[in-house]
């Protein structure tokens, strides 16, 4: 039963990862709609880094590739801990 629970937990984590990627895509898109207003330096630098990997959605397109690129971005992201001290 432990292996079944582990398999189910892995599916839950994978789904959560996909949900967070979609939320990041939506939030970054929403911030772009609020331009020329600015957010904090940290968020602006984070968004610039994110936009280097996932472009702004300006026309209709298949978002599957953007979701996959966002997941890869989140998996490879390294945040400098000194920012939070």
N, CA, C and O atoms as CSV, one atom per row, in Angstrom:
chain,resi,resn,atom,element,x,y,z
A,1,UNK,N,N,0.811,-1.196,0.000
A,1,UNK,CA,C,0.000,0.000,0.000
A,1,UNK,C,C,0.853,1.258,0.000
A,1,UNK,O,O,0.415,2.310,-0.466
A,2,UNK,N,N,2.057,1.153,0.516
A,2,UNK,CA,C,2.950,2.318,0.544
A,2,UNK,C,C,3.345,2.769,-0.845
A,2,UNK,O,O,3.442,3.968,-1.108
A,3,UNK,N,N,3.574,1.813,-1.739
A,3,UNK,CA,C,3.964,2.205,-3.103
A,3,UNK,C,C,2.798,2.849,-3.843
A,3,UNK,O,O,3.002,3.763,-4.641
A,4,UNK,N,N,1.586,2.383,-3.588
A,4,UNK,CA,C,0.413,3.014,-4.206
A,4,UNK,C,C,0.249,4.453,-3.711
A,4,UNK,O,O,-0.072,5.353,-4.487
A,5,UNK,N,N,0.469,4.655,-2.428
A,5,UNK,CA,C,0.369,6.004,-1.863
A,5,UNK,C,C,1.447,6.909,-2.442
A,5,UNK,O,O,1.192,8.081,-2.719
A,6,UNK,N,N,2.648,6.375,-2.627
A,6,UNK,CA,C,3.737,7.162,-3.202
A,6,UNK,C,C,3.434,7.540,-4.648
A,6,UNK,O,O,3.712,8.663,-5.069
A,7,UNK,N,N,2.870,6.616,-5.401
A,7,UNK,CA,C,2.502,6.893,-6.792
A,7,UNK,C,C,1.436,7.978,-6.857
A,7,UNK,O,O,1.499,8.878,-7.695
A,8,UNK,N,N,0.458,7.884,-5.965
A,8,UNK,CA,C,-0.598,8.896,-5.932
A,8,UNK,C,C,-0.033,10.250,-5.509
A,8,UNK,O,O,-0.421,11.278,-6.065
A,9,UNK,N,N,0.868,10.265,-4.543
A,9,UNK,CA,C,1.483,11.512,-4.090
A,9,UNK,C,C,2.297,12.149,-5.214
A,9,UNK,O,O,2.304,13.372,-5.357
A,10,UNK,N,N,2.976,11.337,-6.002
A,10,UNK,CA,C,3.741,11.863,-7.134
A,10,UNK,C,C,2.815,12.521,-8.155
A,10,UNK,O,O,3.134,13.588,-8.680
A,11,UNK,N,N,1.677,11.901,-8.438
A,11,UNK,CA,C,0.708,12.495,-9.368
A,11,UNK,C,C,0.193,13.831,-8.842
A,11,UNK,O,O,0.003,14.777,-9.606
A,12,UNK,N,N,-0.032,13.898,-7.530
A,12,UNK,CA,C,-0.514,15.135,-6.906
A,12,UNK,C,C,0.553,16.225,-7.033
A,12,UNK,O,O,0.230,17.364,-7.372
A,13,UNK,N,N,1.798,15.896,-6.772
A,13,UNK,CA,C,2.885,16.870,-6.871
A,13,UNK,C,C,3.055,17.337,-8.317
A,13,UNK,O,O,3.263,18.526,-8.558
A,14,UNK,N,N,2.969,16.426,-9.271
A,14,UNK,CA,C,3.065,16.799,-10.687
A,14,UNK,C,C,1.925,17.726,-11.092
A,14,UNK,O,O,2.140,18.690,-11.826
A,15,UNK,N,N,0.718,17.442,-10.620
A,15,UNK,CA,C,-0.425,18.309,-10.916
A,15,UNK,C,C,-0.256,19.683,-10.273
A,15,UNK,O,O,-0.575,20.701,-10.887
A,16,UNK,N,N,0.240,19.714,-9.049
A,16,UNK,CA,C,0.475,20.978,-8.366
A,16,UNK,C,C,1.526,21.805,-9.100
A,16,UNK,O,O,1.391,23.022,-9.223
A,17,UNK,N,N,2.559,21.151,-9.581
A,17,UNK,CA,C,3.600,21.825,-10.346
A,17,UNK,C,C,3.001,22.489,-11.599
A,17,UNK,O,O,3.344,23.624,-11.931
A,18,UNK,N,N,2.123,21.782,-12.275
A,18,UNK,CA,C,1.472,22.307,-13.480
A,18,UNK,C,C,0.547,23.486,-13.123
A,18,UNK,O,O,0.507,24.483,-13.844
A,19,UNK,N,N,-0.184,23.368,-12.023
A,19,UNK,CA,C,-1.067,24.450,-11.582
A,19,UNK,C,C,-0.261,25.700,-11.255
A,19,UNK,O,O,-0.649,26.802,-11.644
A,20,UNK,N,N,0.858,25.545,-10.544
A,20,UNK,CA,C,1.689,26.697,-10.206
A,20,UNK,C,C,2.293,27.336,-11.454
A,20,UNK,O,O,2.443,28.557,-11.511
A,21,UNK,N,N,2.638,26.531,-12.444
A,21,UNK,CA,C,3.159,27.073,-13.698
A,21,UNK,C,C,2.100,27.920,-14.396
A,21,UNK,O,O,2.399,29.003,-14.900
A,22,UNK,N,N,0.874,27.431,-14.424
A,22,UNK,CA,C,-0.217,28.184,-15.048
A,22,UNK,C,C,-0.486,29.475,-14.271
A,22,UNK,O,O,-0.734,30.519,-14.873
A,23,UNK,N,N,-0.438,29.408,-12.957
A,23,UNK,CA,C,-0.642,30.607,-12.141
A,23,UNK,C,C,0.452,31.643,-12.396
A,23,UNK,O,O,0.173,32.840,-12.459
A,24,UNK,N,N,1.692,31.185,-12.541
A,24,UNK,CA,C,2.791,32.105,-12.839
A,24,UNK,C,C,2.590,32.753,-14.204
A,24,UNK,O,O,2.805,33.955,-14.362
A,25,UNK,N,N,2.181,31.961,-15.183
A,25,UNK,CA,C,1.912,32.518,-16.508
A,25,UNK,C,C,0.837,33.594,-16.437
A,25,UNK,O,O,0.993,34.665,-17.022
A,26,UNK,N,N,-0.247,33.320,-15.729
A,26,UNK,CA,C,-1.353,34.273,-15.621
A,26,UNK,C,C,-0.947,35.536,-14.858
A,26,UNK,O,O,-1.287,36.647,-15.263
A,27,UNK,N,N,-0.228,35.361,-13.767
A,27,UNK,CA,C,0.184,36.508,-12.962
A,27,UNK,C,C,1.156,37.397,-13.731
A,27,UNK,O,O,1.058,38.622,-13.667
A,28,UNK,N,N,2.085,36.795,-14.449
A,28,UNK,CA,C,3.046,37.590,-15.212
A,28,UNK,C,C,2.355,38.331,-16.345
A,28,UNK,O,O,2.722,39.460,-16.673
A,29,UNK,N,N,1.358,37.695,-16.938
A,29,UNK,CA,C,0.586,38.343,-17.996
A,29,UNK,C,C,-0.206,39.527,-17.415
A,29,UNK,O,O,-0.276,40.589,-18.032
A,30,UNK,N,N,-0.790,39.341,-16.246
A,30,UNK,CA,C,-1.574,40.394,-15.608
A,30,UNK,C,C,-0.704,41.597,-15.255
A,30,UNK,O,O,-1.129,42.741,-15.412
A,31,UNK,N,N,0.506,41.340,-14.781
A,31,UNK,CA,C,1.412,42.441,-14.445
A,31,UNK,C,C,1.753,43.243,-15.699
A,31,UNK,O,O,1.866,44.467,-15.645
A,32,UNK,N,N,1.915,42.559,-16.813
A,32,UNK,CA,C,2.196,43.261,-18.072
A,32,UNK,C,C,1.034,44.166,-18.481
A,32,UNK,O,O,1.255,45.222,-19.074
A,33,UNK,N,N,-0.186,43.769,-18.176
A,33,UNK,CA,C,-1.341,44.598,-18.501
A,33,UNK,C,C,-1.374,45.880,-17.667
A,33,UNK,O,O,-2.010,46.859,-18.057
A,34,UNK,N,N,-0.694,45.874,-16.531
A,34,UNK,CA,C,-0.698,47.032,-15.633
A,34,UNK,C,C,0.435,48.018,-15.934
A,34,UNK,O,O,0.584,49.017,-15.231
A,35,UNK,N,N,1.223,47.752,-16.957
A,35,UNK,CA,C,2.316,48.655,-17.303
A,35,UNK,C,C,1.752,49.999,-17.683
A,35,UNK,O,O,0.683,50.041,-18.292
A,36,UNK,N,N,2.390,51.085,-17.368
A,36,UNK,CA,C,3.776,51.305,-16.978
A,36,UNK,C,C,4.034,51.225,-15.476
A,36,UNK,O,O,5.131,51.558,-15.026
A,37,UNK,N,N,3.046,50.789,-14.689
A,37,UNK,CA,C,3.283,50.627,-13.252
A,37,UNK,C,C,4.360,49.576,-13.024
A,37,UNK,O,O,4.524,48.655,-13.824
A,38,UNK,N,N,5.092,49.726,-11.923
A,38,UNK,CA,C,6.182,48.812,-11.597
A,38,UNK,C,C,5.891,48.108,-10.280
A,38,UNK,O,O,5.145,48.611,-9.440
A,39,UNK,N,N,6.485,46.956,-10.118
A,39,UNK,CA,C,6.404,46.207,-8.868
A,39,UNK,C,C,7.747,46.355,-8.147
A,39,UNK,O,O,8.536,47.239,-8.479
A,40,UNK,N,N,8.002,45.502,-7.173
A,40,UNK,CA,C,9.263,45.571,-6.435
A,40,UNK,C,C,10.430,45.192,-7.340
A,40,UNK,O,O,10.241,44.572,-8.386
A,41,UNK,N,N,11.626,45.569,-6.930
A,41,UNK,CA,C,12.819,45.235,-7.709
A,41,UNK,C,C,12.965,43.725,-7.884
A,41,UNK,O,O,13.310,43.247,-8.964
A,42,UNK,N,N,12.702,42.985,-6.815
A,42,UNK,CA,C,12.827,41.534,-6.880
A,42,UNK,C,C,11.865,40.952,-7.911
A,42,UNK,O,O,12.264,40.135,-8.741
A,43,UNK,N,N,10.597,41.370,-7.862
A,43,UNK,CA,C,9.616,40.837,-8.806
A,43,UNK,C,C,9.912,41.266,-10.239
A,43,UNK,O,O,9.728,40.484,-11.171
A,44,UNK,N,N,10.365,42.490,-10.420
A,44,UNK,CA,C,10.709,42.943,-11.765
A,44,UNK,C,C,11.878,42.148,-12.336
A,44,UNK,O,O,11.870,41.795,-13.515
A,45,UNK,N,N,12.880,41.863,-11.511
A,45,UNK,CA,C,14.013,41.064,-11.999
A,45,UNK,C,C,13.588,39.617,-12.237
A,45,UNK,O,O,14.059,38.978,-13.177
A,46,UNK,N,N,12.700,39.101,-11.390
A,46,UNK,CA,C,12.181,37.748,-11.580
A,46,UNK,C,C,11.397,37.658,-12.889
A,46,UNK,O,O,11.560,36.707,-13.654
A,47,UNK,N,N,10.548,38.652,-13.141
A,47,UNK,CA,C,9.761,38.653,-14.373
A,47,UNK,C,C,10.637,38.799,-15.608
A,47,UNK,O,O,10.358,38.189,-16.640
A,48,UNK,N,N,11.687,39.597,-15.514
A,48,UNK,CA,C,12.601,39.735,-16.653
A,48,UNK,C,C,13.280,38.402,-16.942
A,48,UNK,O,O,13.433,38.018,-18.102
A,49,UNK,N,N,13.682,37.706,-15.899
A,49,UNK,CA,C,14.289,36.388,-16.074
A,49,UNK,C,C,13.284,35.397,-16.650
A,49,UNK,O,O,13.618,34.601,-17.527
A,50,UNK,N,N,12.060,35.451,-16.154
A,50,UNK,CA,C,10.998,34.572,-16.662
A,50,UNK,C,C,10.695,34.871,-18.123
A,50,UNK,O,O,10.527,33.950,-18.922
A,51,UNK,N,N,10.623,36.137,-18.476
A,51,UNK,CA,C,10.316,36.530,-19.854
A,51,UNK,C,C,11.429,36.132,-20.822
A,51,UNK,O,O,11.185,35.993,-22.021
A,52,UNK,N,N,12.642,35.950,-20.318
A,52,UNK,CA,C,13.719,35.479,-21.200
A,52,UNK,C,C,13.489,34.025,-21.603
A,52,UNK,O,O,14.024,33.569,-22.613
A,53,UNK,N,N,12.697,33.299,-20.822
A,53,UNK,CA,C,12.395,31.901,-21.117
A,53,UNK,C,C,11.019,31.716,-21.749
A,53,UNK,O,O,10.843,30.880,-22.636
A,54,UNK,N,N,10.051,32.498,-21.289
A,54,UNK,CA,C,8.666,32.362,-21.754
A,54,UNK,C,C,8.193,33.733,-22.226
A,54,UNK,O,O,8.044,34.641,-21.409
A,55,UNK,N,N,7.953,33.904,-23.522
A,55,UNK,CA,C,7.561,35.217,-24.029
A,55,UNK,C,C,6.134,35.600,-23.635
A,55,UNK,O,O,5.310,34.750,-23.297
A,56,UNK,N,N,5.872,36.894,-23.688
A,56,UNK,CA,C,4.552,37.439,-23.423
A,56,UNK,C,C,3.565,36.911,-24.463
A,56,UNK,O,O,3.907,36.793,-25.640
A,57,UNK,N,N,2.363,36.599,-24.039
A,57,UNK,CA,C,1.322,36.133,-24.969
A,57,UNK,C,C,0.639,37.367,-25.543
A,57,UNK,O,O,-0.117,38.050,-24.853
A,58,UNK,N,N,0.913,37.640,-26.805
A,58,UNK,CA,C,0.308,38.801,-27.457
A,58,UNK,C,C,-0.742,38.389,-28.483
A,58,UNK,O,O,-1.628,39.176,-28.816
A,59,UNK,N,N,-0.648,37.174,-28.979
A,59,UNK,CA,C,-1.616,36.641,-29.928
A,59,UNK,C,C,-2.001,35.233,-29.483
A,59,UNK,O,O,-1.270,34.587,-28.733
A,60,UNK,N,N,-3.146,34.769,-29.949
A,60,UNK,CA,C,-3.566,33.410,-29.626
A,60,UNK,C,C,-2.529,32.408,-30.105
A,60,UNK,O,O,-2.013,32.507,-31.218
A,61,UNK,N,N,-2.239,31.455,-29.255
A,61,UNK,CA,C,-1.322,30.374,-29.616
A,61,UNK,C,C,-1.555,29.216,-28.665
A,61,UNK,O,O,-2.268,29.345,-27.669
A,62,UNK,N,N,-0.954,28.100,-28.979
A,62,UNK,CA,C,-1.051,26.926,-28.109
A,62,UNK,C,C,-0.181,27.181,-26.879
A,62,UNK,O,O,1.026,27.392,-26.995
A,63,UNK,N,N,-0.805,27.158,-25.705
A,63,UNK,CA,C,-0.092,27.489,-24.477
A,63,UNK,C,C,0.599,26.289,-23.835
A,63,UNK,O,O,1.313,26.441,-22.844
A,64,UNK,N,N,0.394,25.117,-24.386
A,64,UNK,CA,C,1.030,23.916,-23.830
A,64,UNK,C,C,2.545,24.089,-23.745
A,64,UNK,O,O,3.168,23.719,-22.750
A,65,UNK,N,N,3.128,24.654,-24.800
A,65,UNK,CA,C,4.582,24.818,-24.823
A,65,UNK,C,C,5.032,25.850,-23.792
A,65,UNK,O,O,6.093,25.703,-23.186
A,66,UNK,N,N,4.237,26.880,-23.597
A,66,UNK,CA,C,4.558,27.871,-22.574
A,66,UNK,C,C,4.466,27.264,-21.183
A,66,UNK,O,O,5.287,27.569,-20.318
A,67,UNK,N,N,3.484,26.416,-20.962
A,67,UNK,CA,C,3.353,25.744,-19.663
A,67,UNK,C,C,4.560,24.847,-19.417
A,67,UNK,O,O,5.123,24.850,-18.323
A,68,UNK,N,N,4.956,24.087,-20.419
A,68,UNK,CA,C,6.121,23.204,-20.273
A,68,UNK,C,C,7.391,24.017,-20.029
A,68,UNK,O,O,8.224,23.629,-19.210
A,69,UNK,N,N,7.549,25.152,-20.740
A,69,UNK,CA,C,8.716,26.012,-20.529
A,69,UNK,C,C,8.695,26.647,-19.141
A,69,UNK,O,O,9.746,26.845,-18.531
A,70,UNK,N,N,7.505,26.966,-18.644
A,70,UNK,CA,C,7.383,27.529,-17.298
A,70,UNK,C,C,7.757,26.488,-16.247
A,70,UNK,O,O,8.430,26.809,-15.268
A,71,UNK,N,N,7.326,25.245,-16.444
A,71,UNK,CA,C,7.701,24.176,-15.509
A,71,UNK,C,C,9.211,23.997,-15.502
A,71,UNK,O,O,9.817,23.852,-14.440
A,72,UNK,N,N,9.822,24.006,-16.682
A,72,UNK,CA,C,11.281,23.876,-16.763
A,72,UNK,C,C,11.961,25.066,-16.084
A,72,UNK,O,O,12.965,24.902,-15.391
A,73,UNK,N,N,11.406,26.266,-16.289
A,73,UNK,CA,C,11.952,27.464,-15.646
A,73,UNK,C,C,11.914,27.320,-14.128
A,73,UNK,O,O,12.904,27.600,-13.451
A,74,UNK,N,N,10.773,26.883,-13.592
A,74,UNK,CA,C,10.645,26.728,-12.139
A,74,UNK,C,C,11.566,25.650,-11.594
A,74,UNK,O,O,12.112,25.792,-10.500
A,75,UNK,N,N,11.741,24.573,-12.350
A,75,UNK,CA,C,12.621,23.492,-11.896
A,75,UNK,C,C,14.086,23.911,-11.886
A,75,UNK,O,O,14.861,23.415,-11.068
A,76,UNK,N,N,14.476,24.810,-12.777
A,76,UNK,CA,C,15.877,25.235,-12.884
A,76,UNK,C,C,16.169,26.518,-12.123
A,76,UNK,O,O,17.314,26.970,-12.088
A,77,UNK,N,N,15.156,27.107,-11.519
A,77,UNK,CA,C,15.308,28.391,-10.844
A,77,UNK,C,C,16.160,28.258,-9.589
A,77,UNK,O,O,15.972,27.352,-8.777
A,78,UNK,N,N,17.100,29.184,-9.457
A,78,UNK,CA,C,17.916,29.257,-8.249
A,78,UNK,C,C,17.827,30.679,-7.725
A,78,UNK,O,O,18.193,31.628,-8.419
A,79,UNK,N,N,17.343,30.825,-6.506
A,79,UNK,CA,C,17.173,32.145,-5.901
A,79,UNK,C,C,18.295,32.376,-4.907
A,79,UNK,O,O,18.600,31.515,-4.082
A,80,UNK,N,N,18.903,33.546,-4.997
A,80,UNK,CA,C,19.967,33.927,-4.075
A,80,UNK,C,C,19.356,34.147,-2.689
A,80,UNK,O,O,18.490,35.004,-2.517
A,81,UNK,N,N,19.802,33.385,-1.722
A,81,UNK,CA,C,19.224,33.456,-0.371
A,81,UNK,C,C,19.495,34.775,0.324
A,81,UNK,O,O,18.780,35.127,1.262
A,82,UNK,N,N,20.511,35.517,-0.111
A,82,UNK,CA,C,20.818,36.786,0.556
A,82,UNK,C,C,19.728,37.814,0.308
A,82,UNK,O,O,19.649,38.808,1.031
A,83,UNK,N,N,18.893,37.604,-0.685
A,83,UNK,CA,C,17.791,38.529,-0.962
A,83,UNK,C,C,16.800,38.534,0.192
A,83,UNK,O,O,16.162,39.551,0.463
A,84,UNK,N,N,16.671,37.406,0.868
A,84,UNK,CA,C,15.659,37.260,1.915
A,84,UNK,C,C,16.190,37.547,3.309
A,84,UNK,O,O,15.442,37.430,4.279
A,85,UNK,N,N,17.442,37.915,3.439
A,85,UNK,CA,C,18.008,38.180,4.768
A,85,UNK,C,C,17.758,39.598,5.206
A,85,UNK,O,O,18.168,39.986,6.300
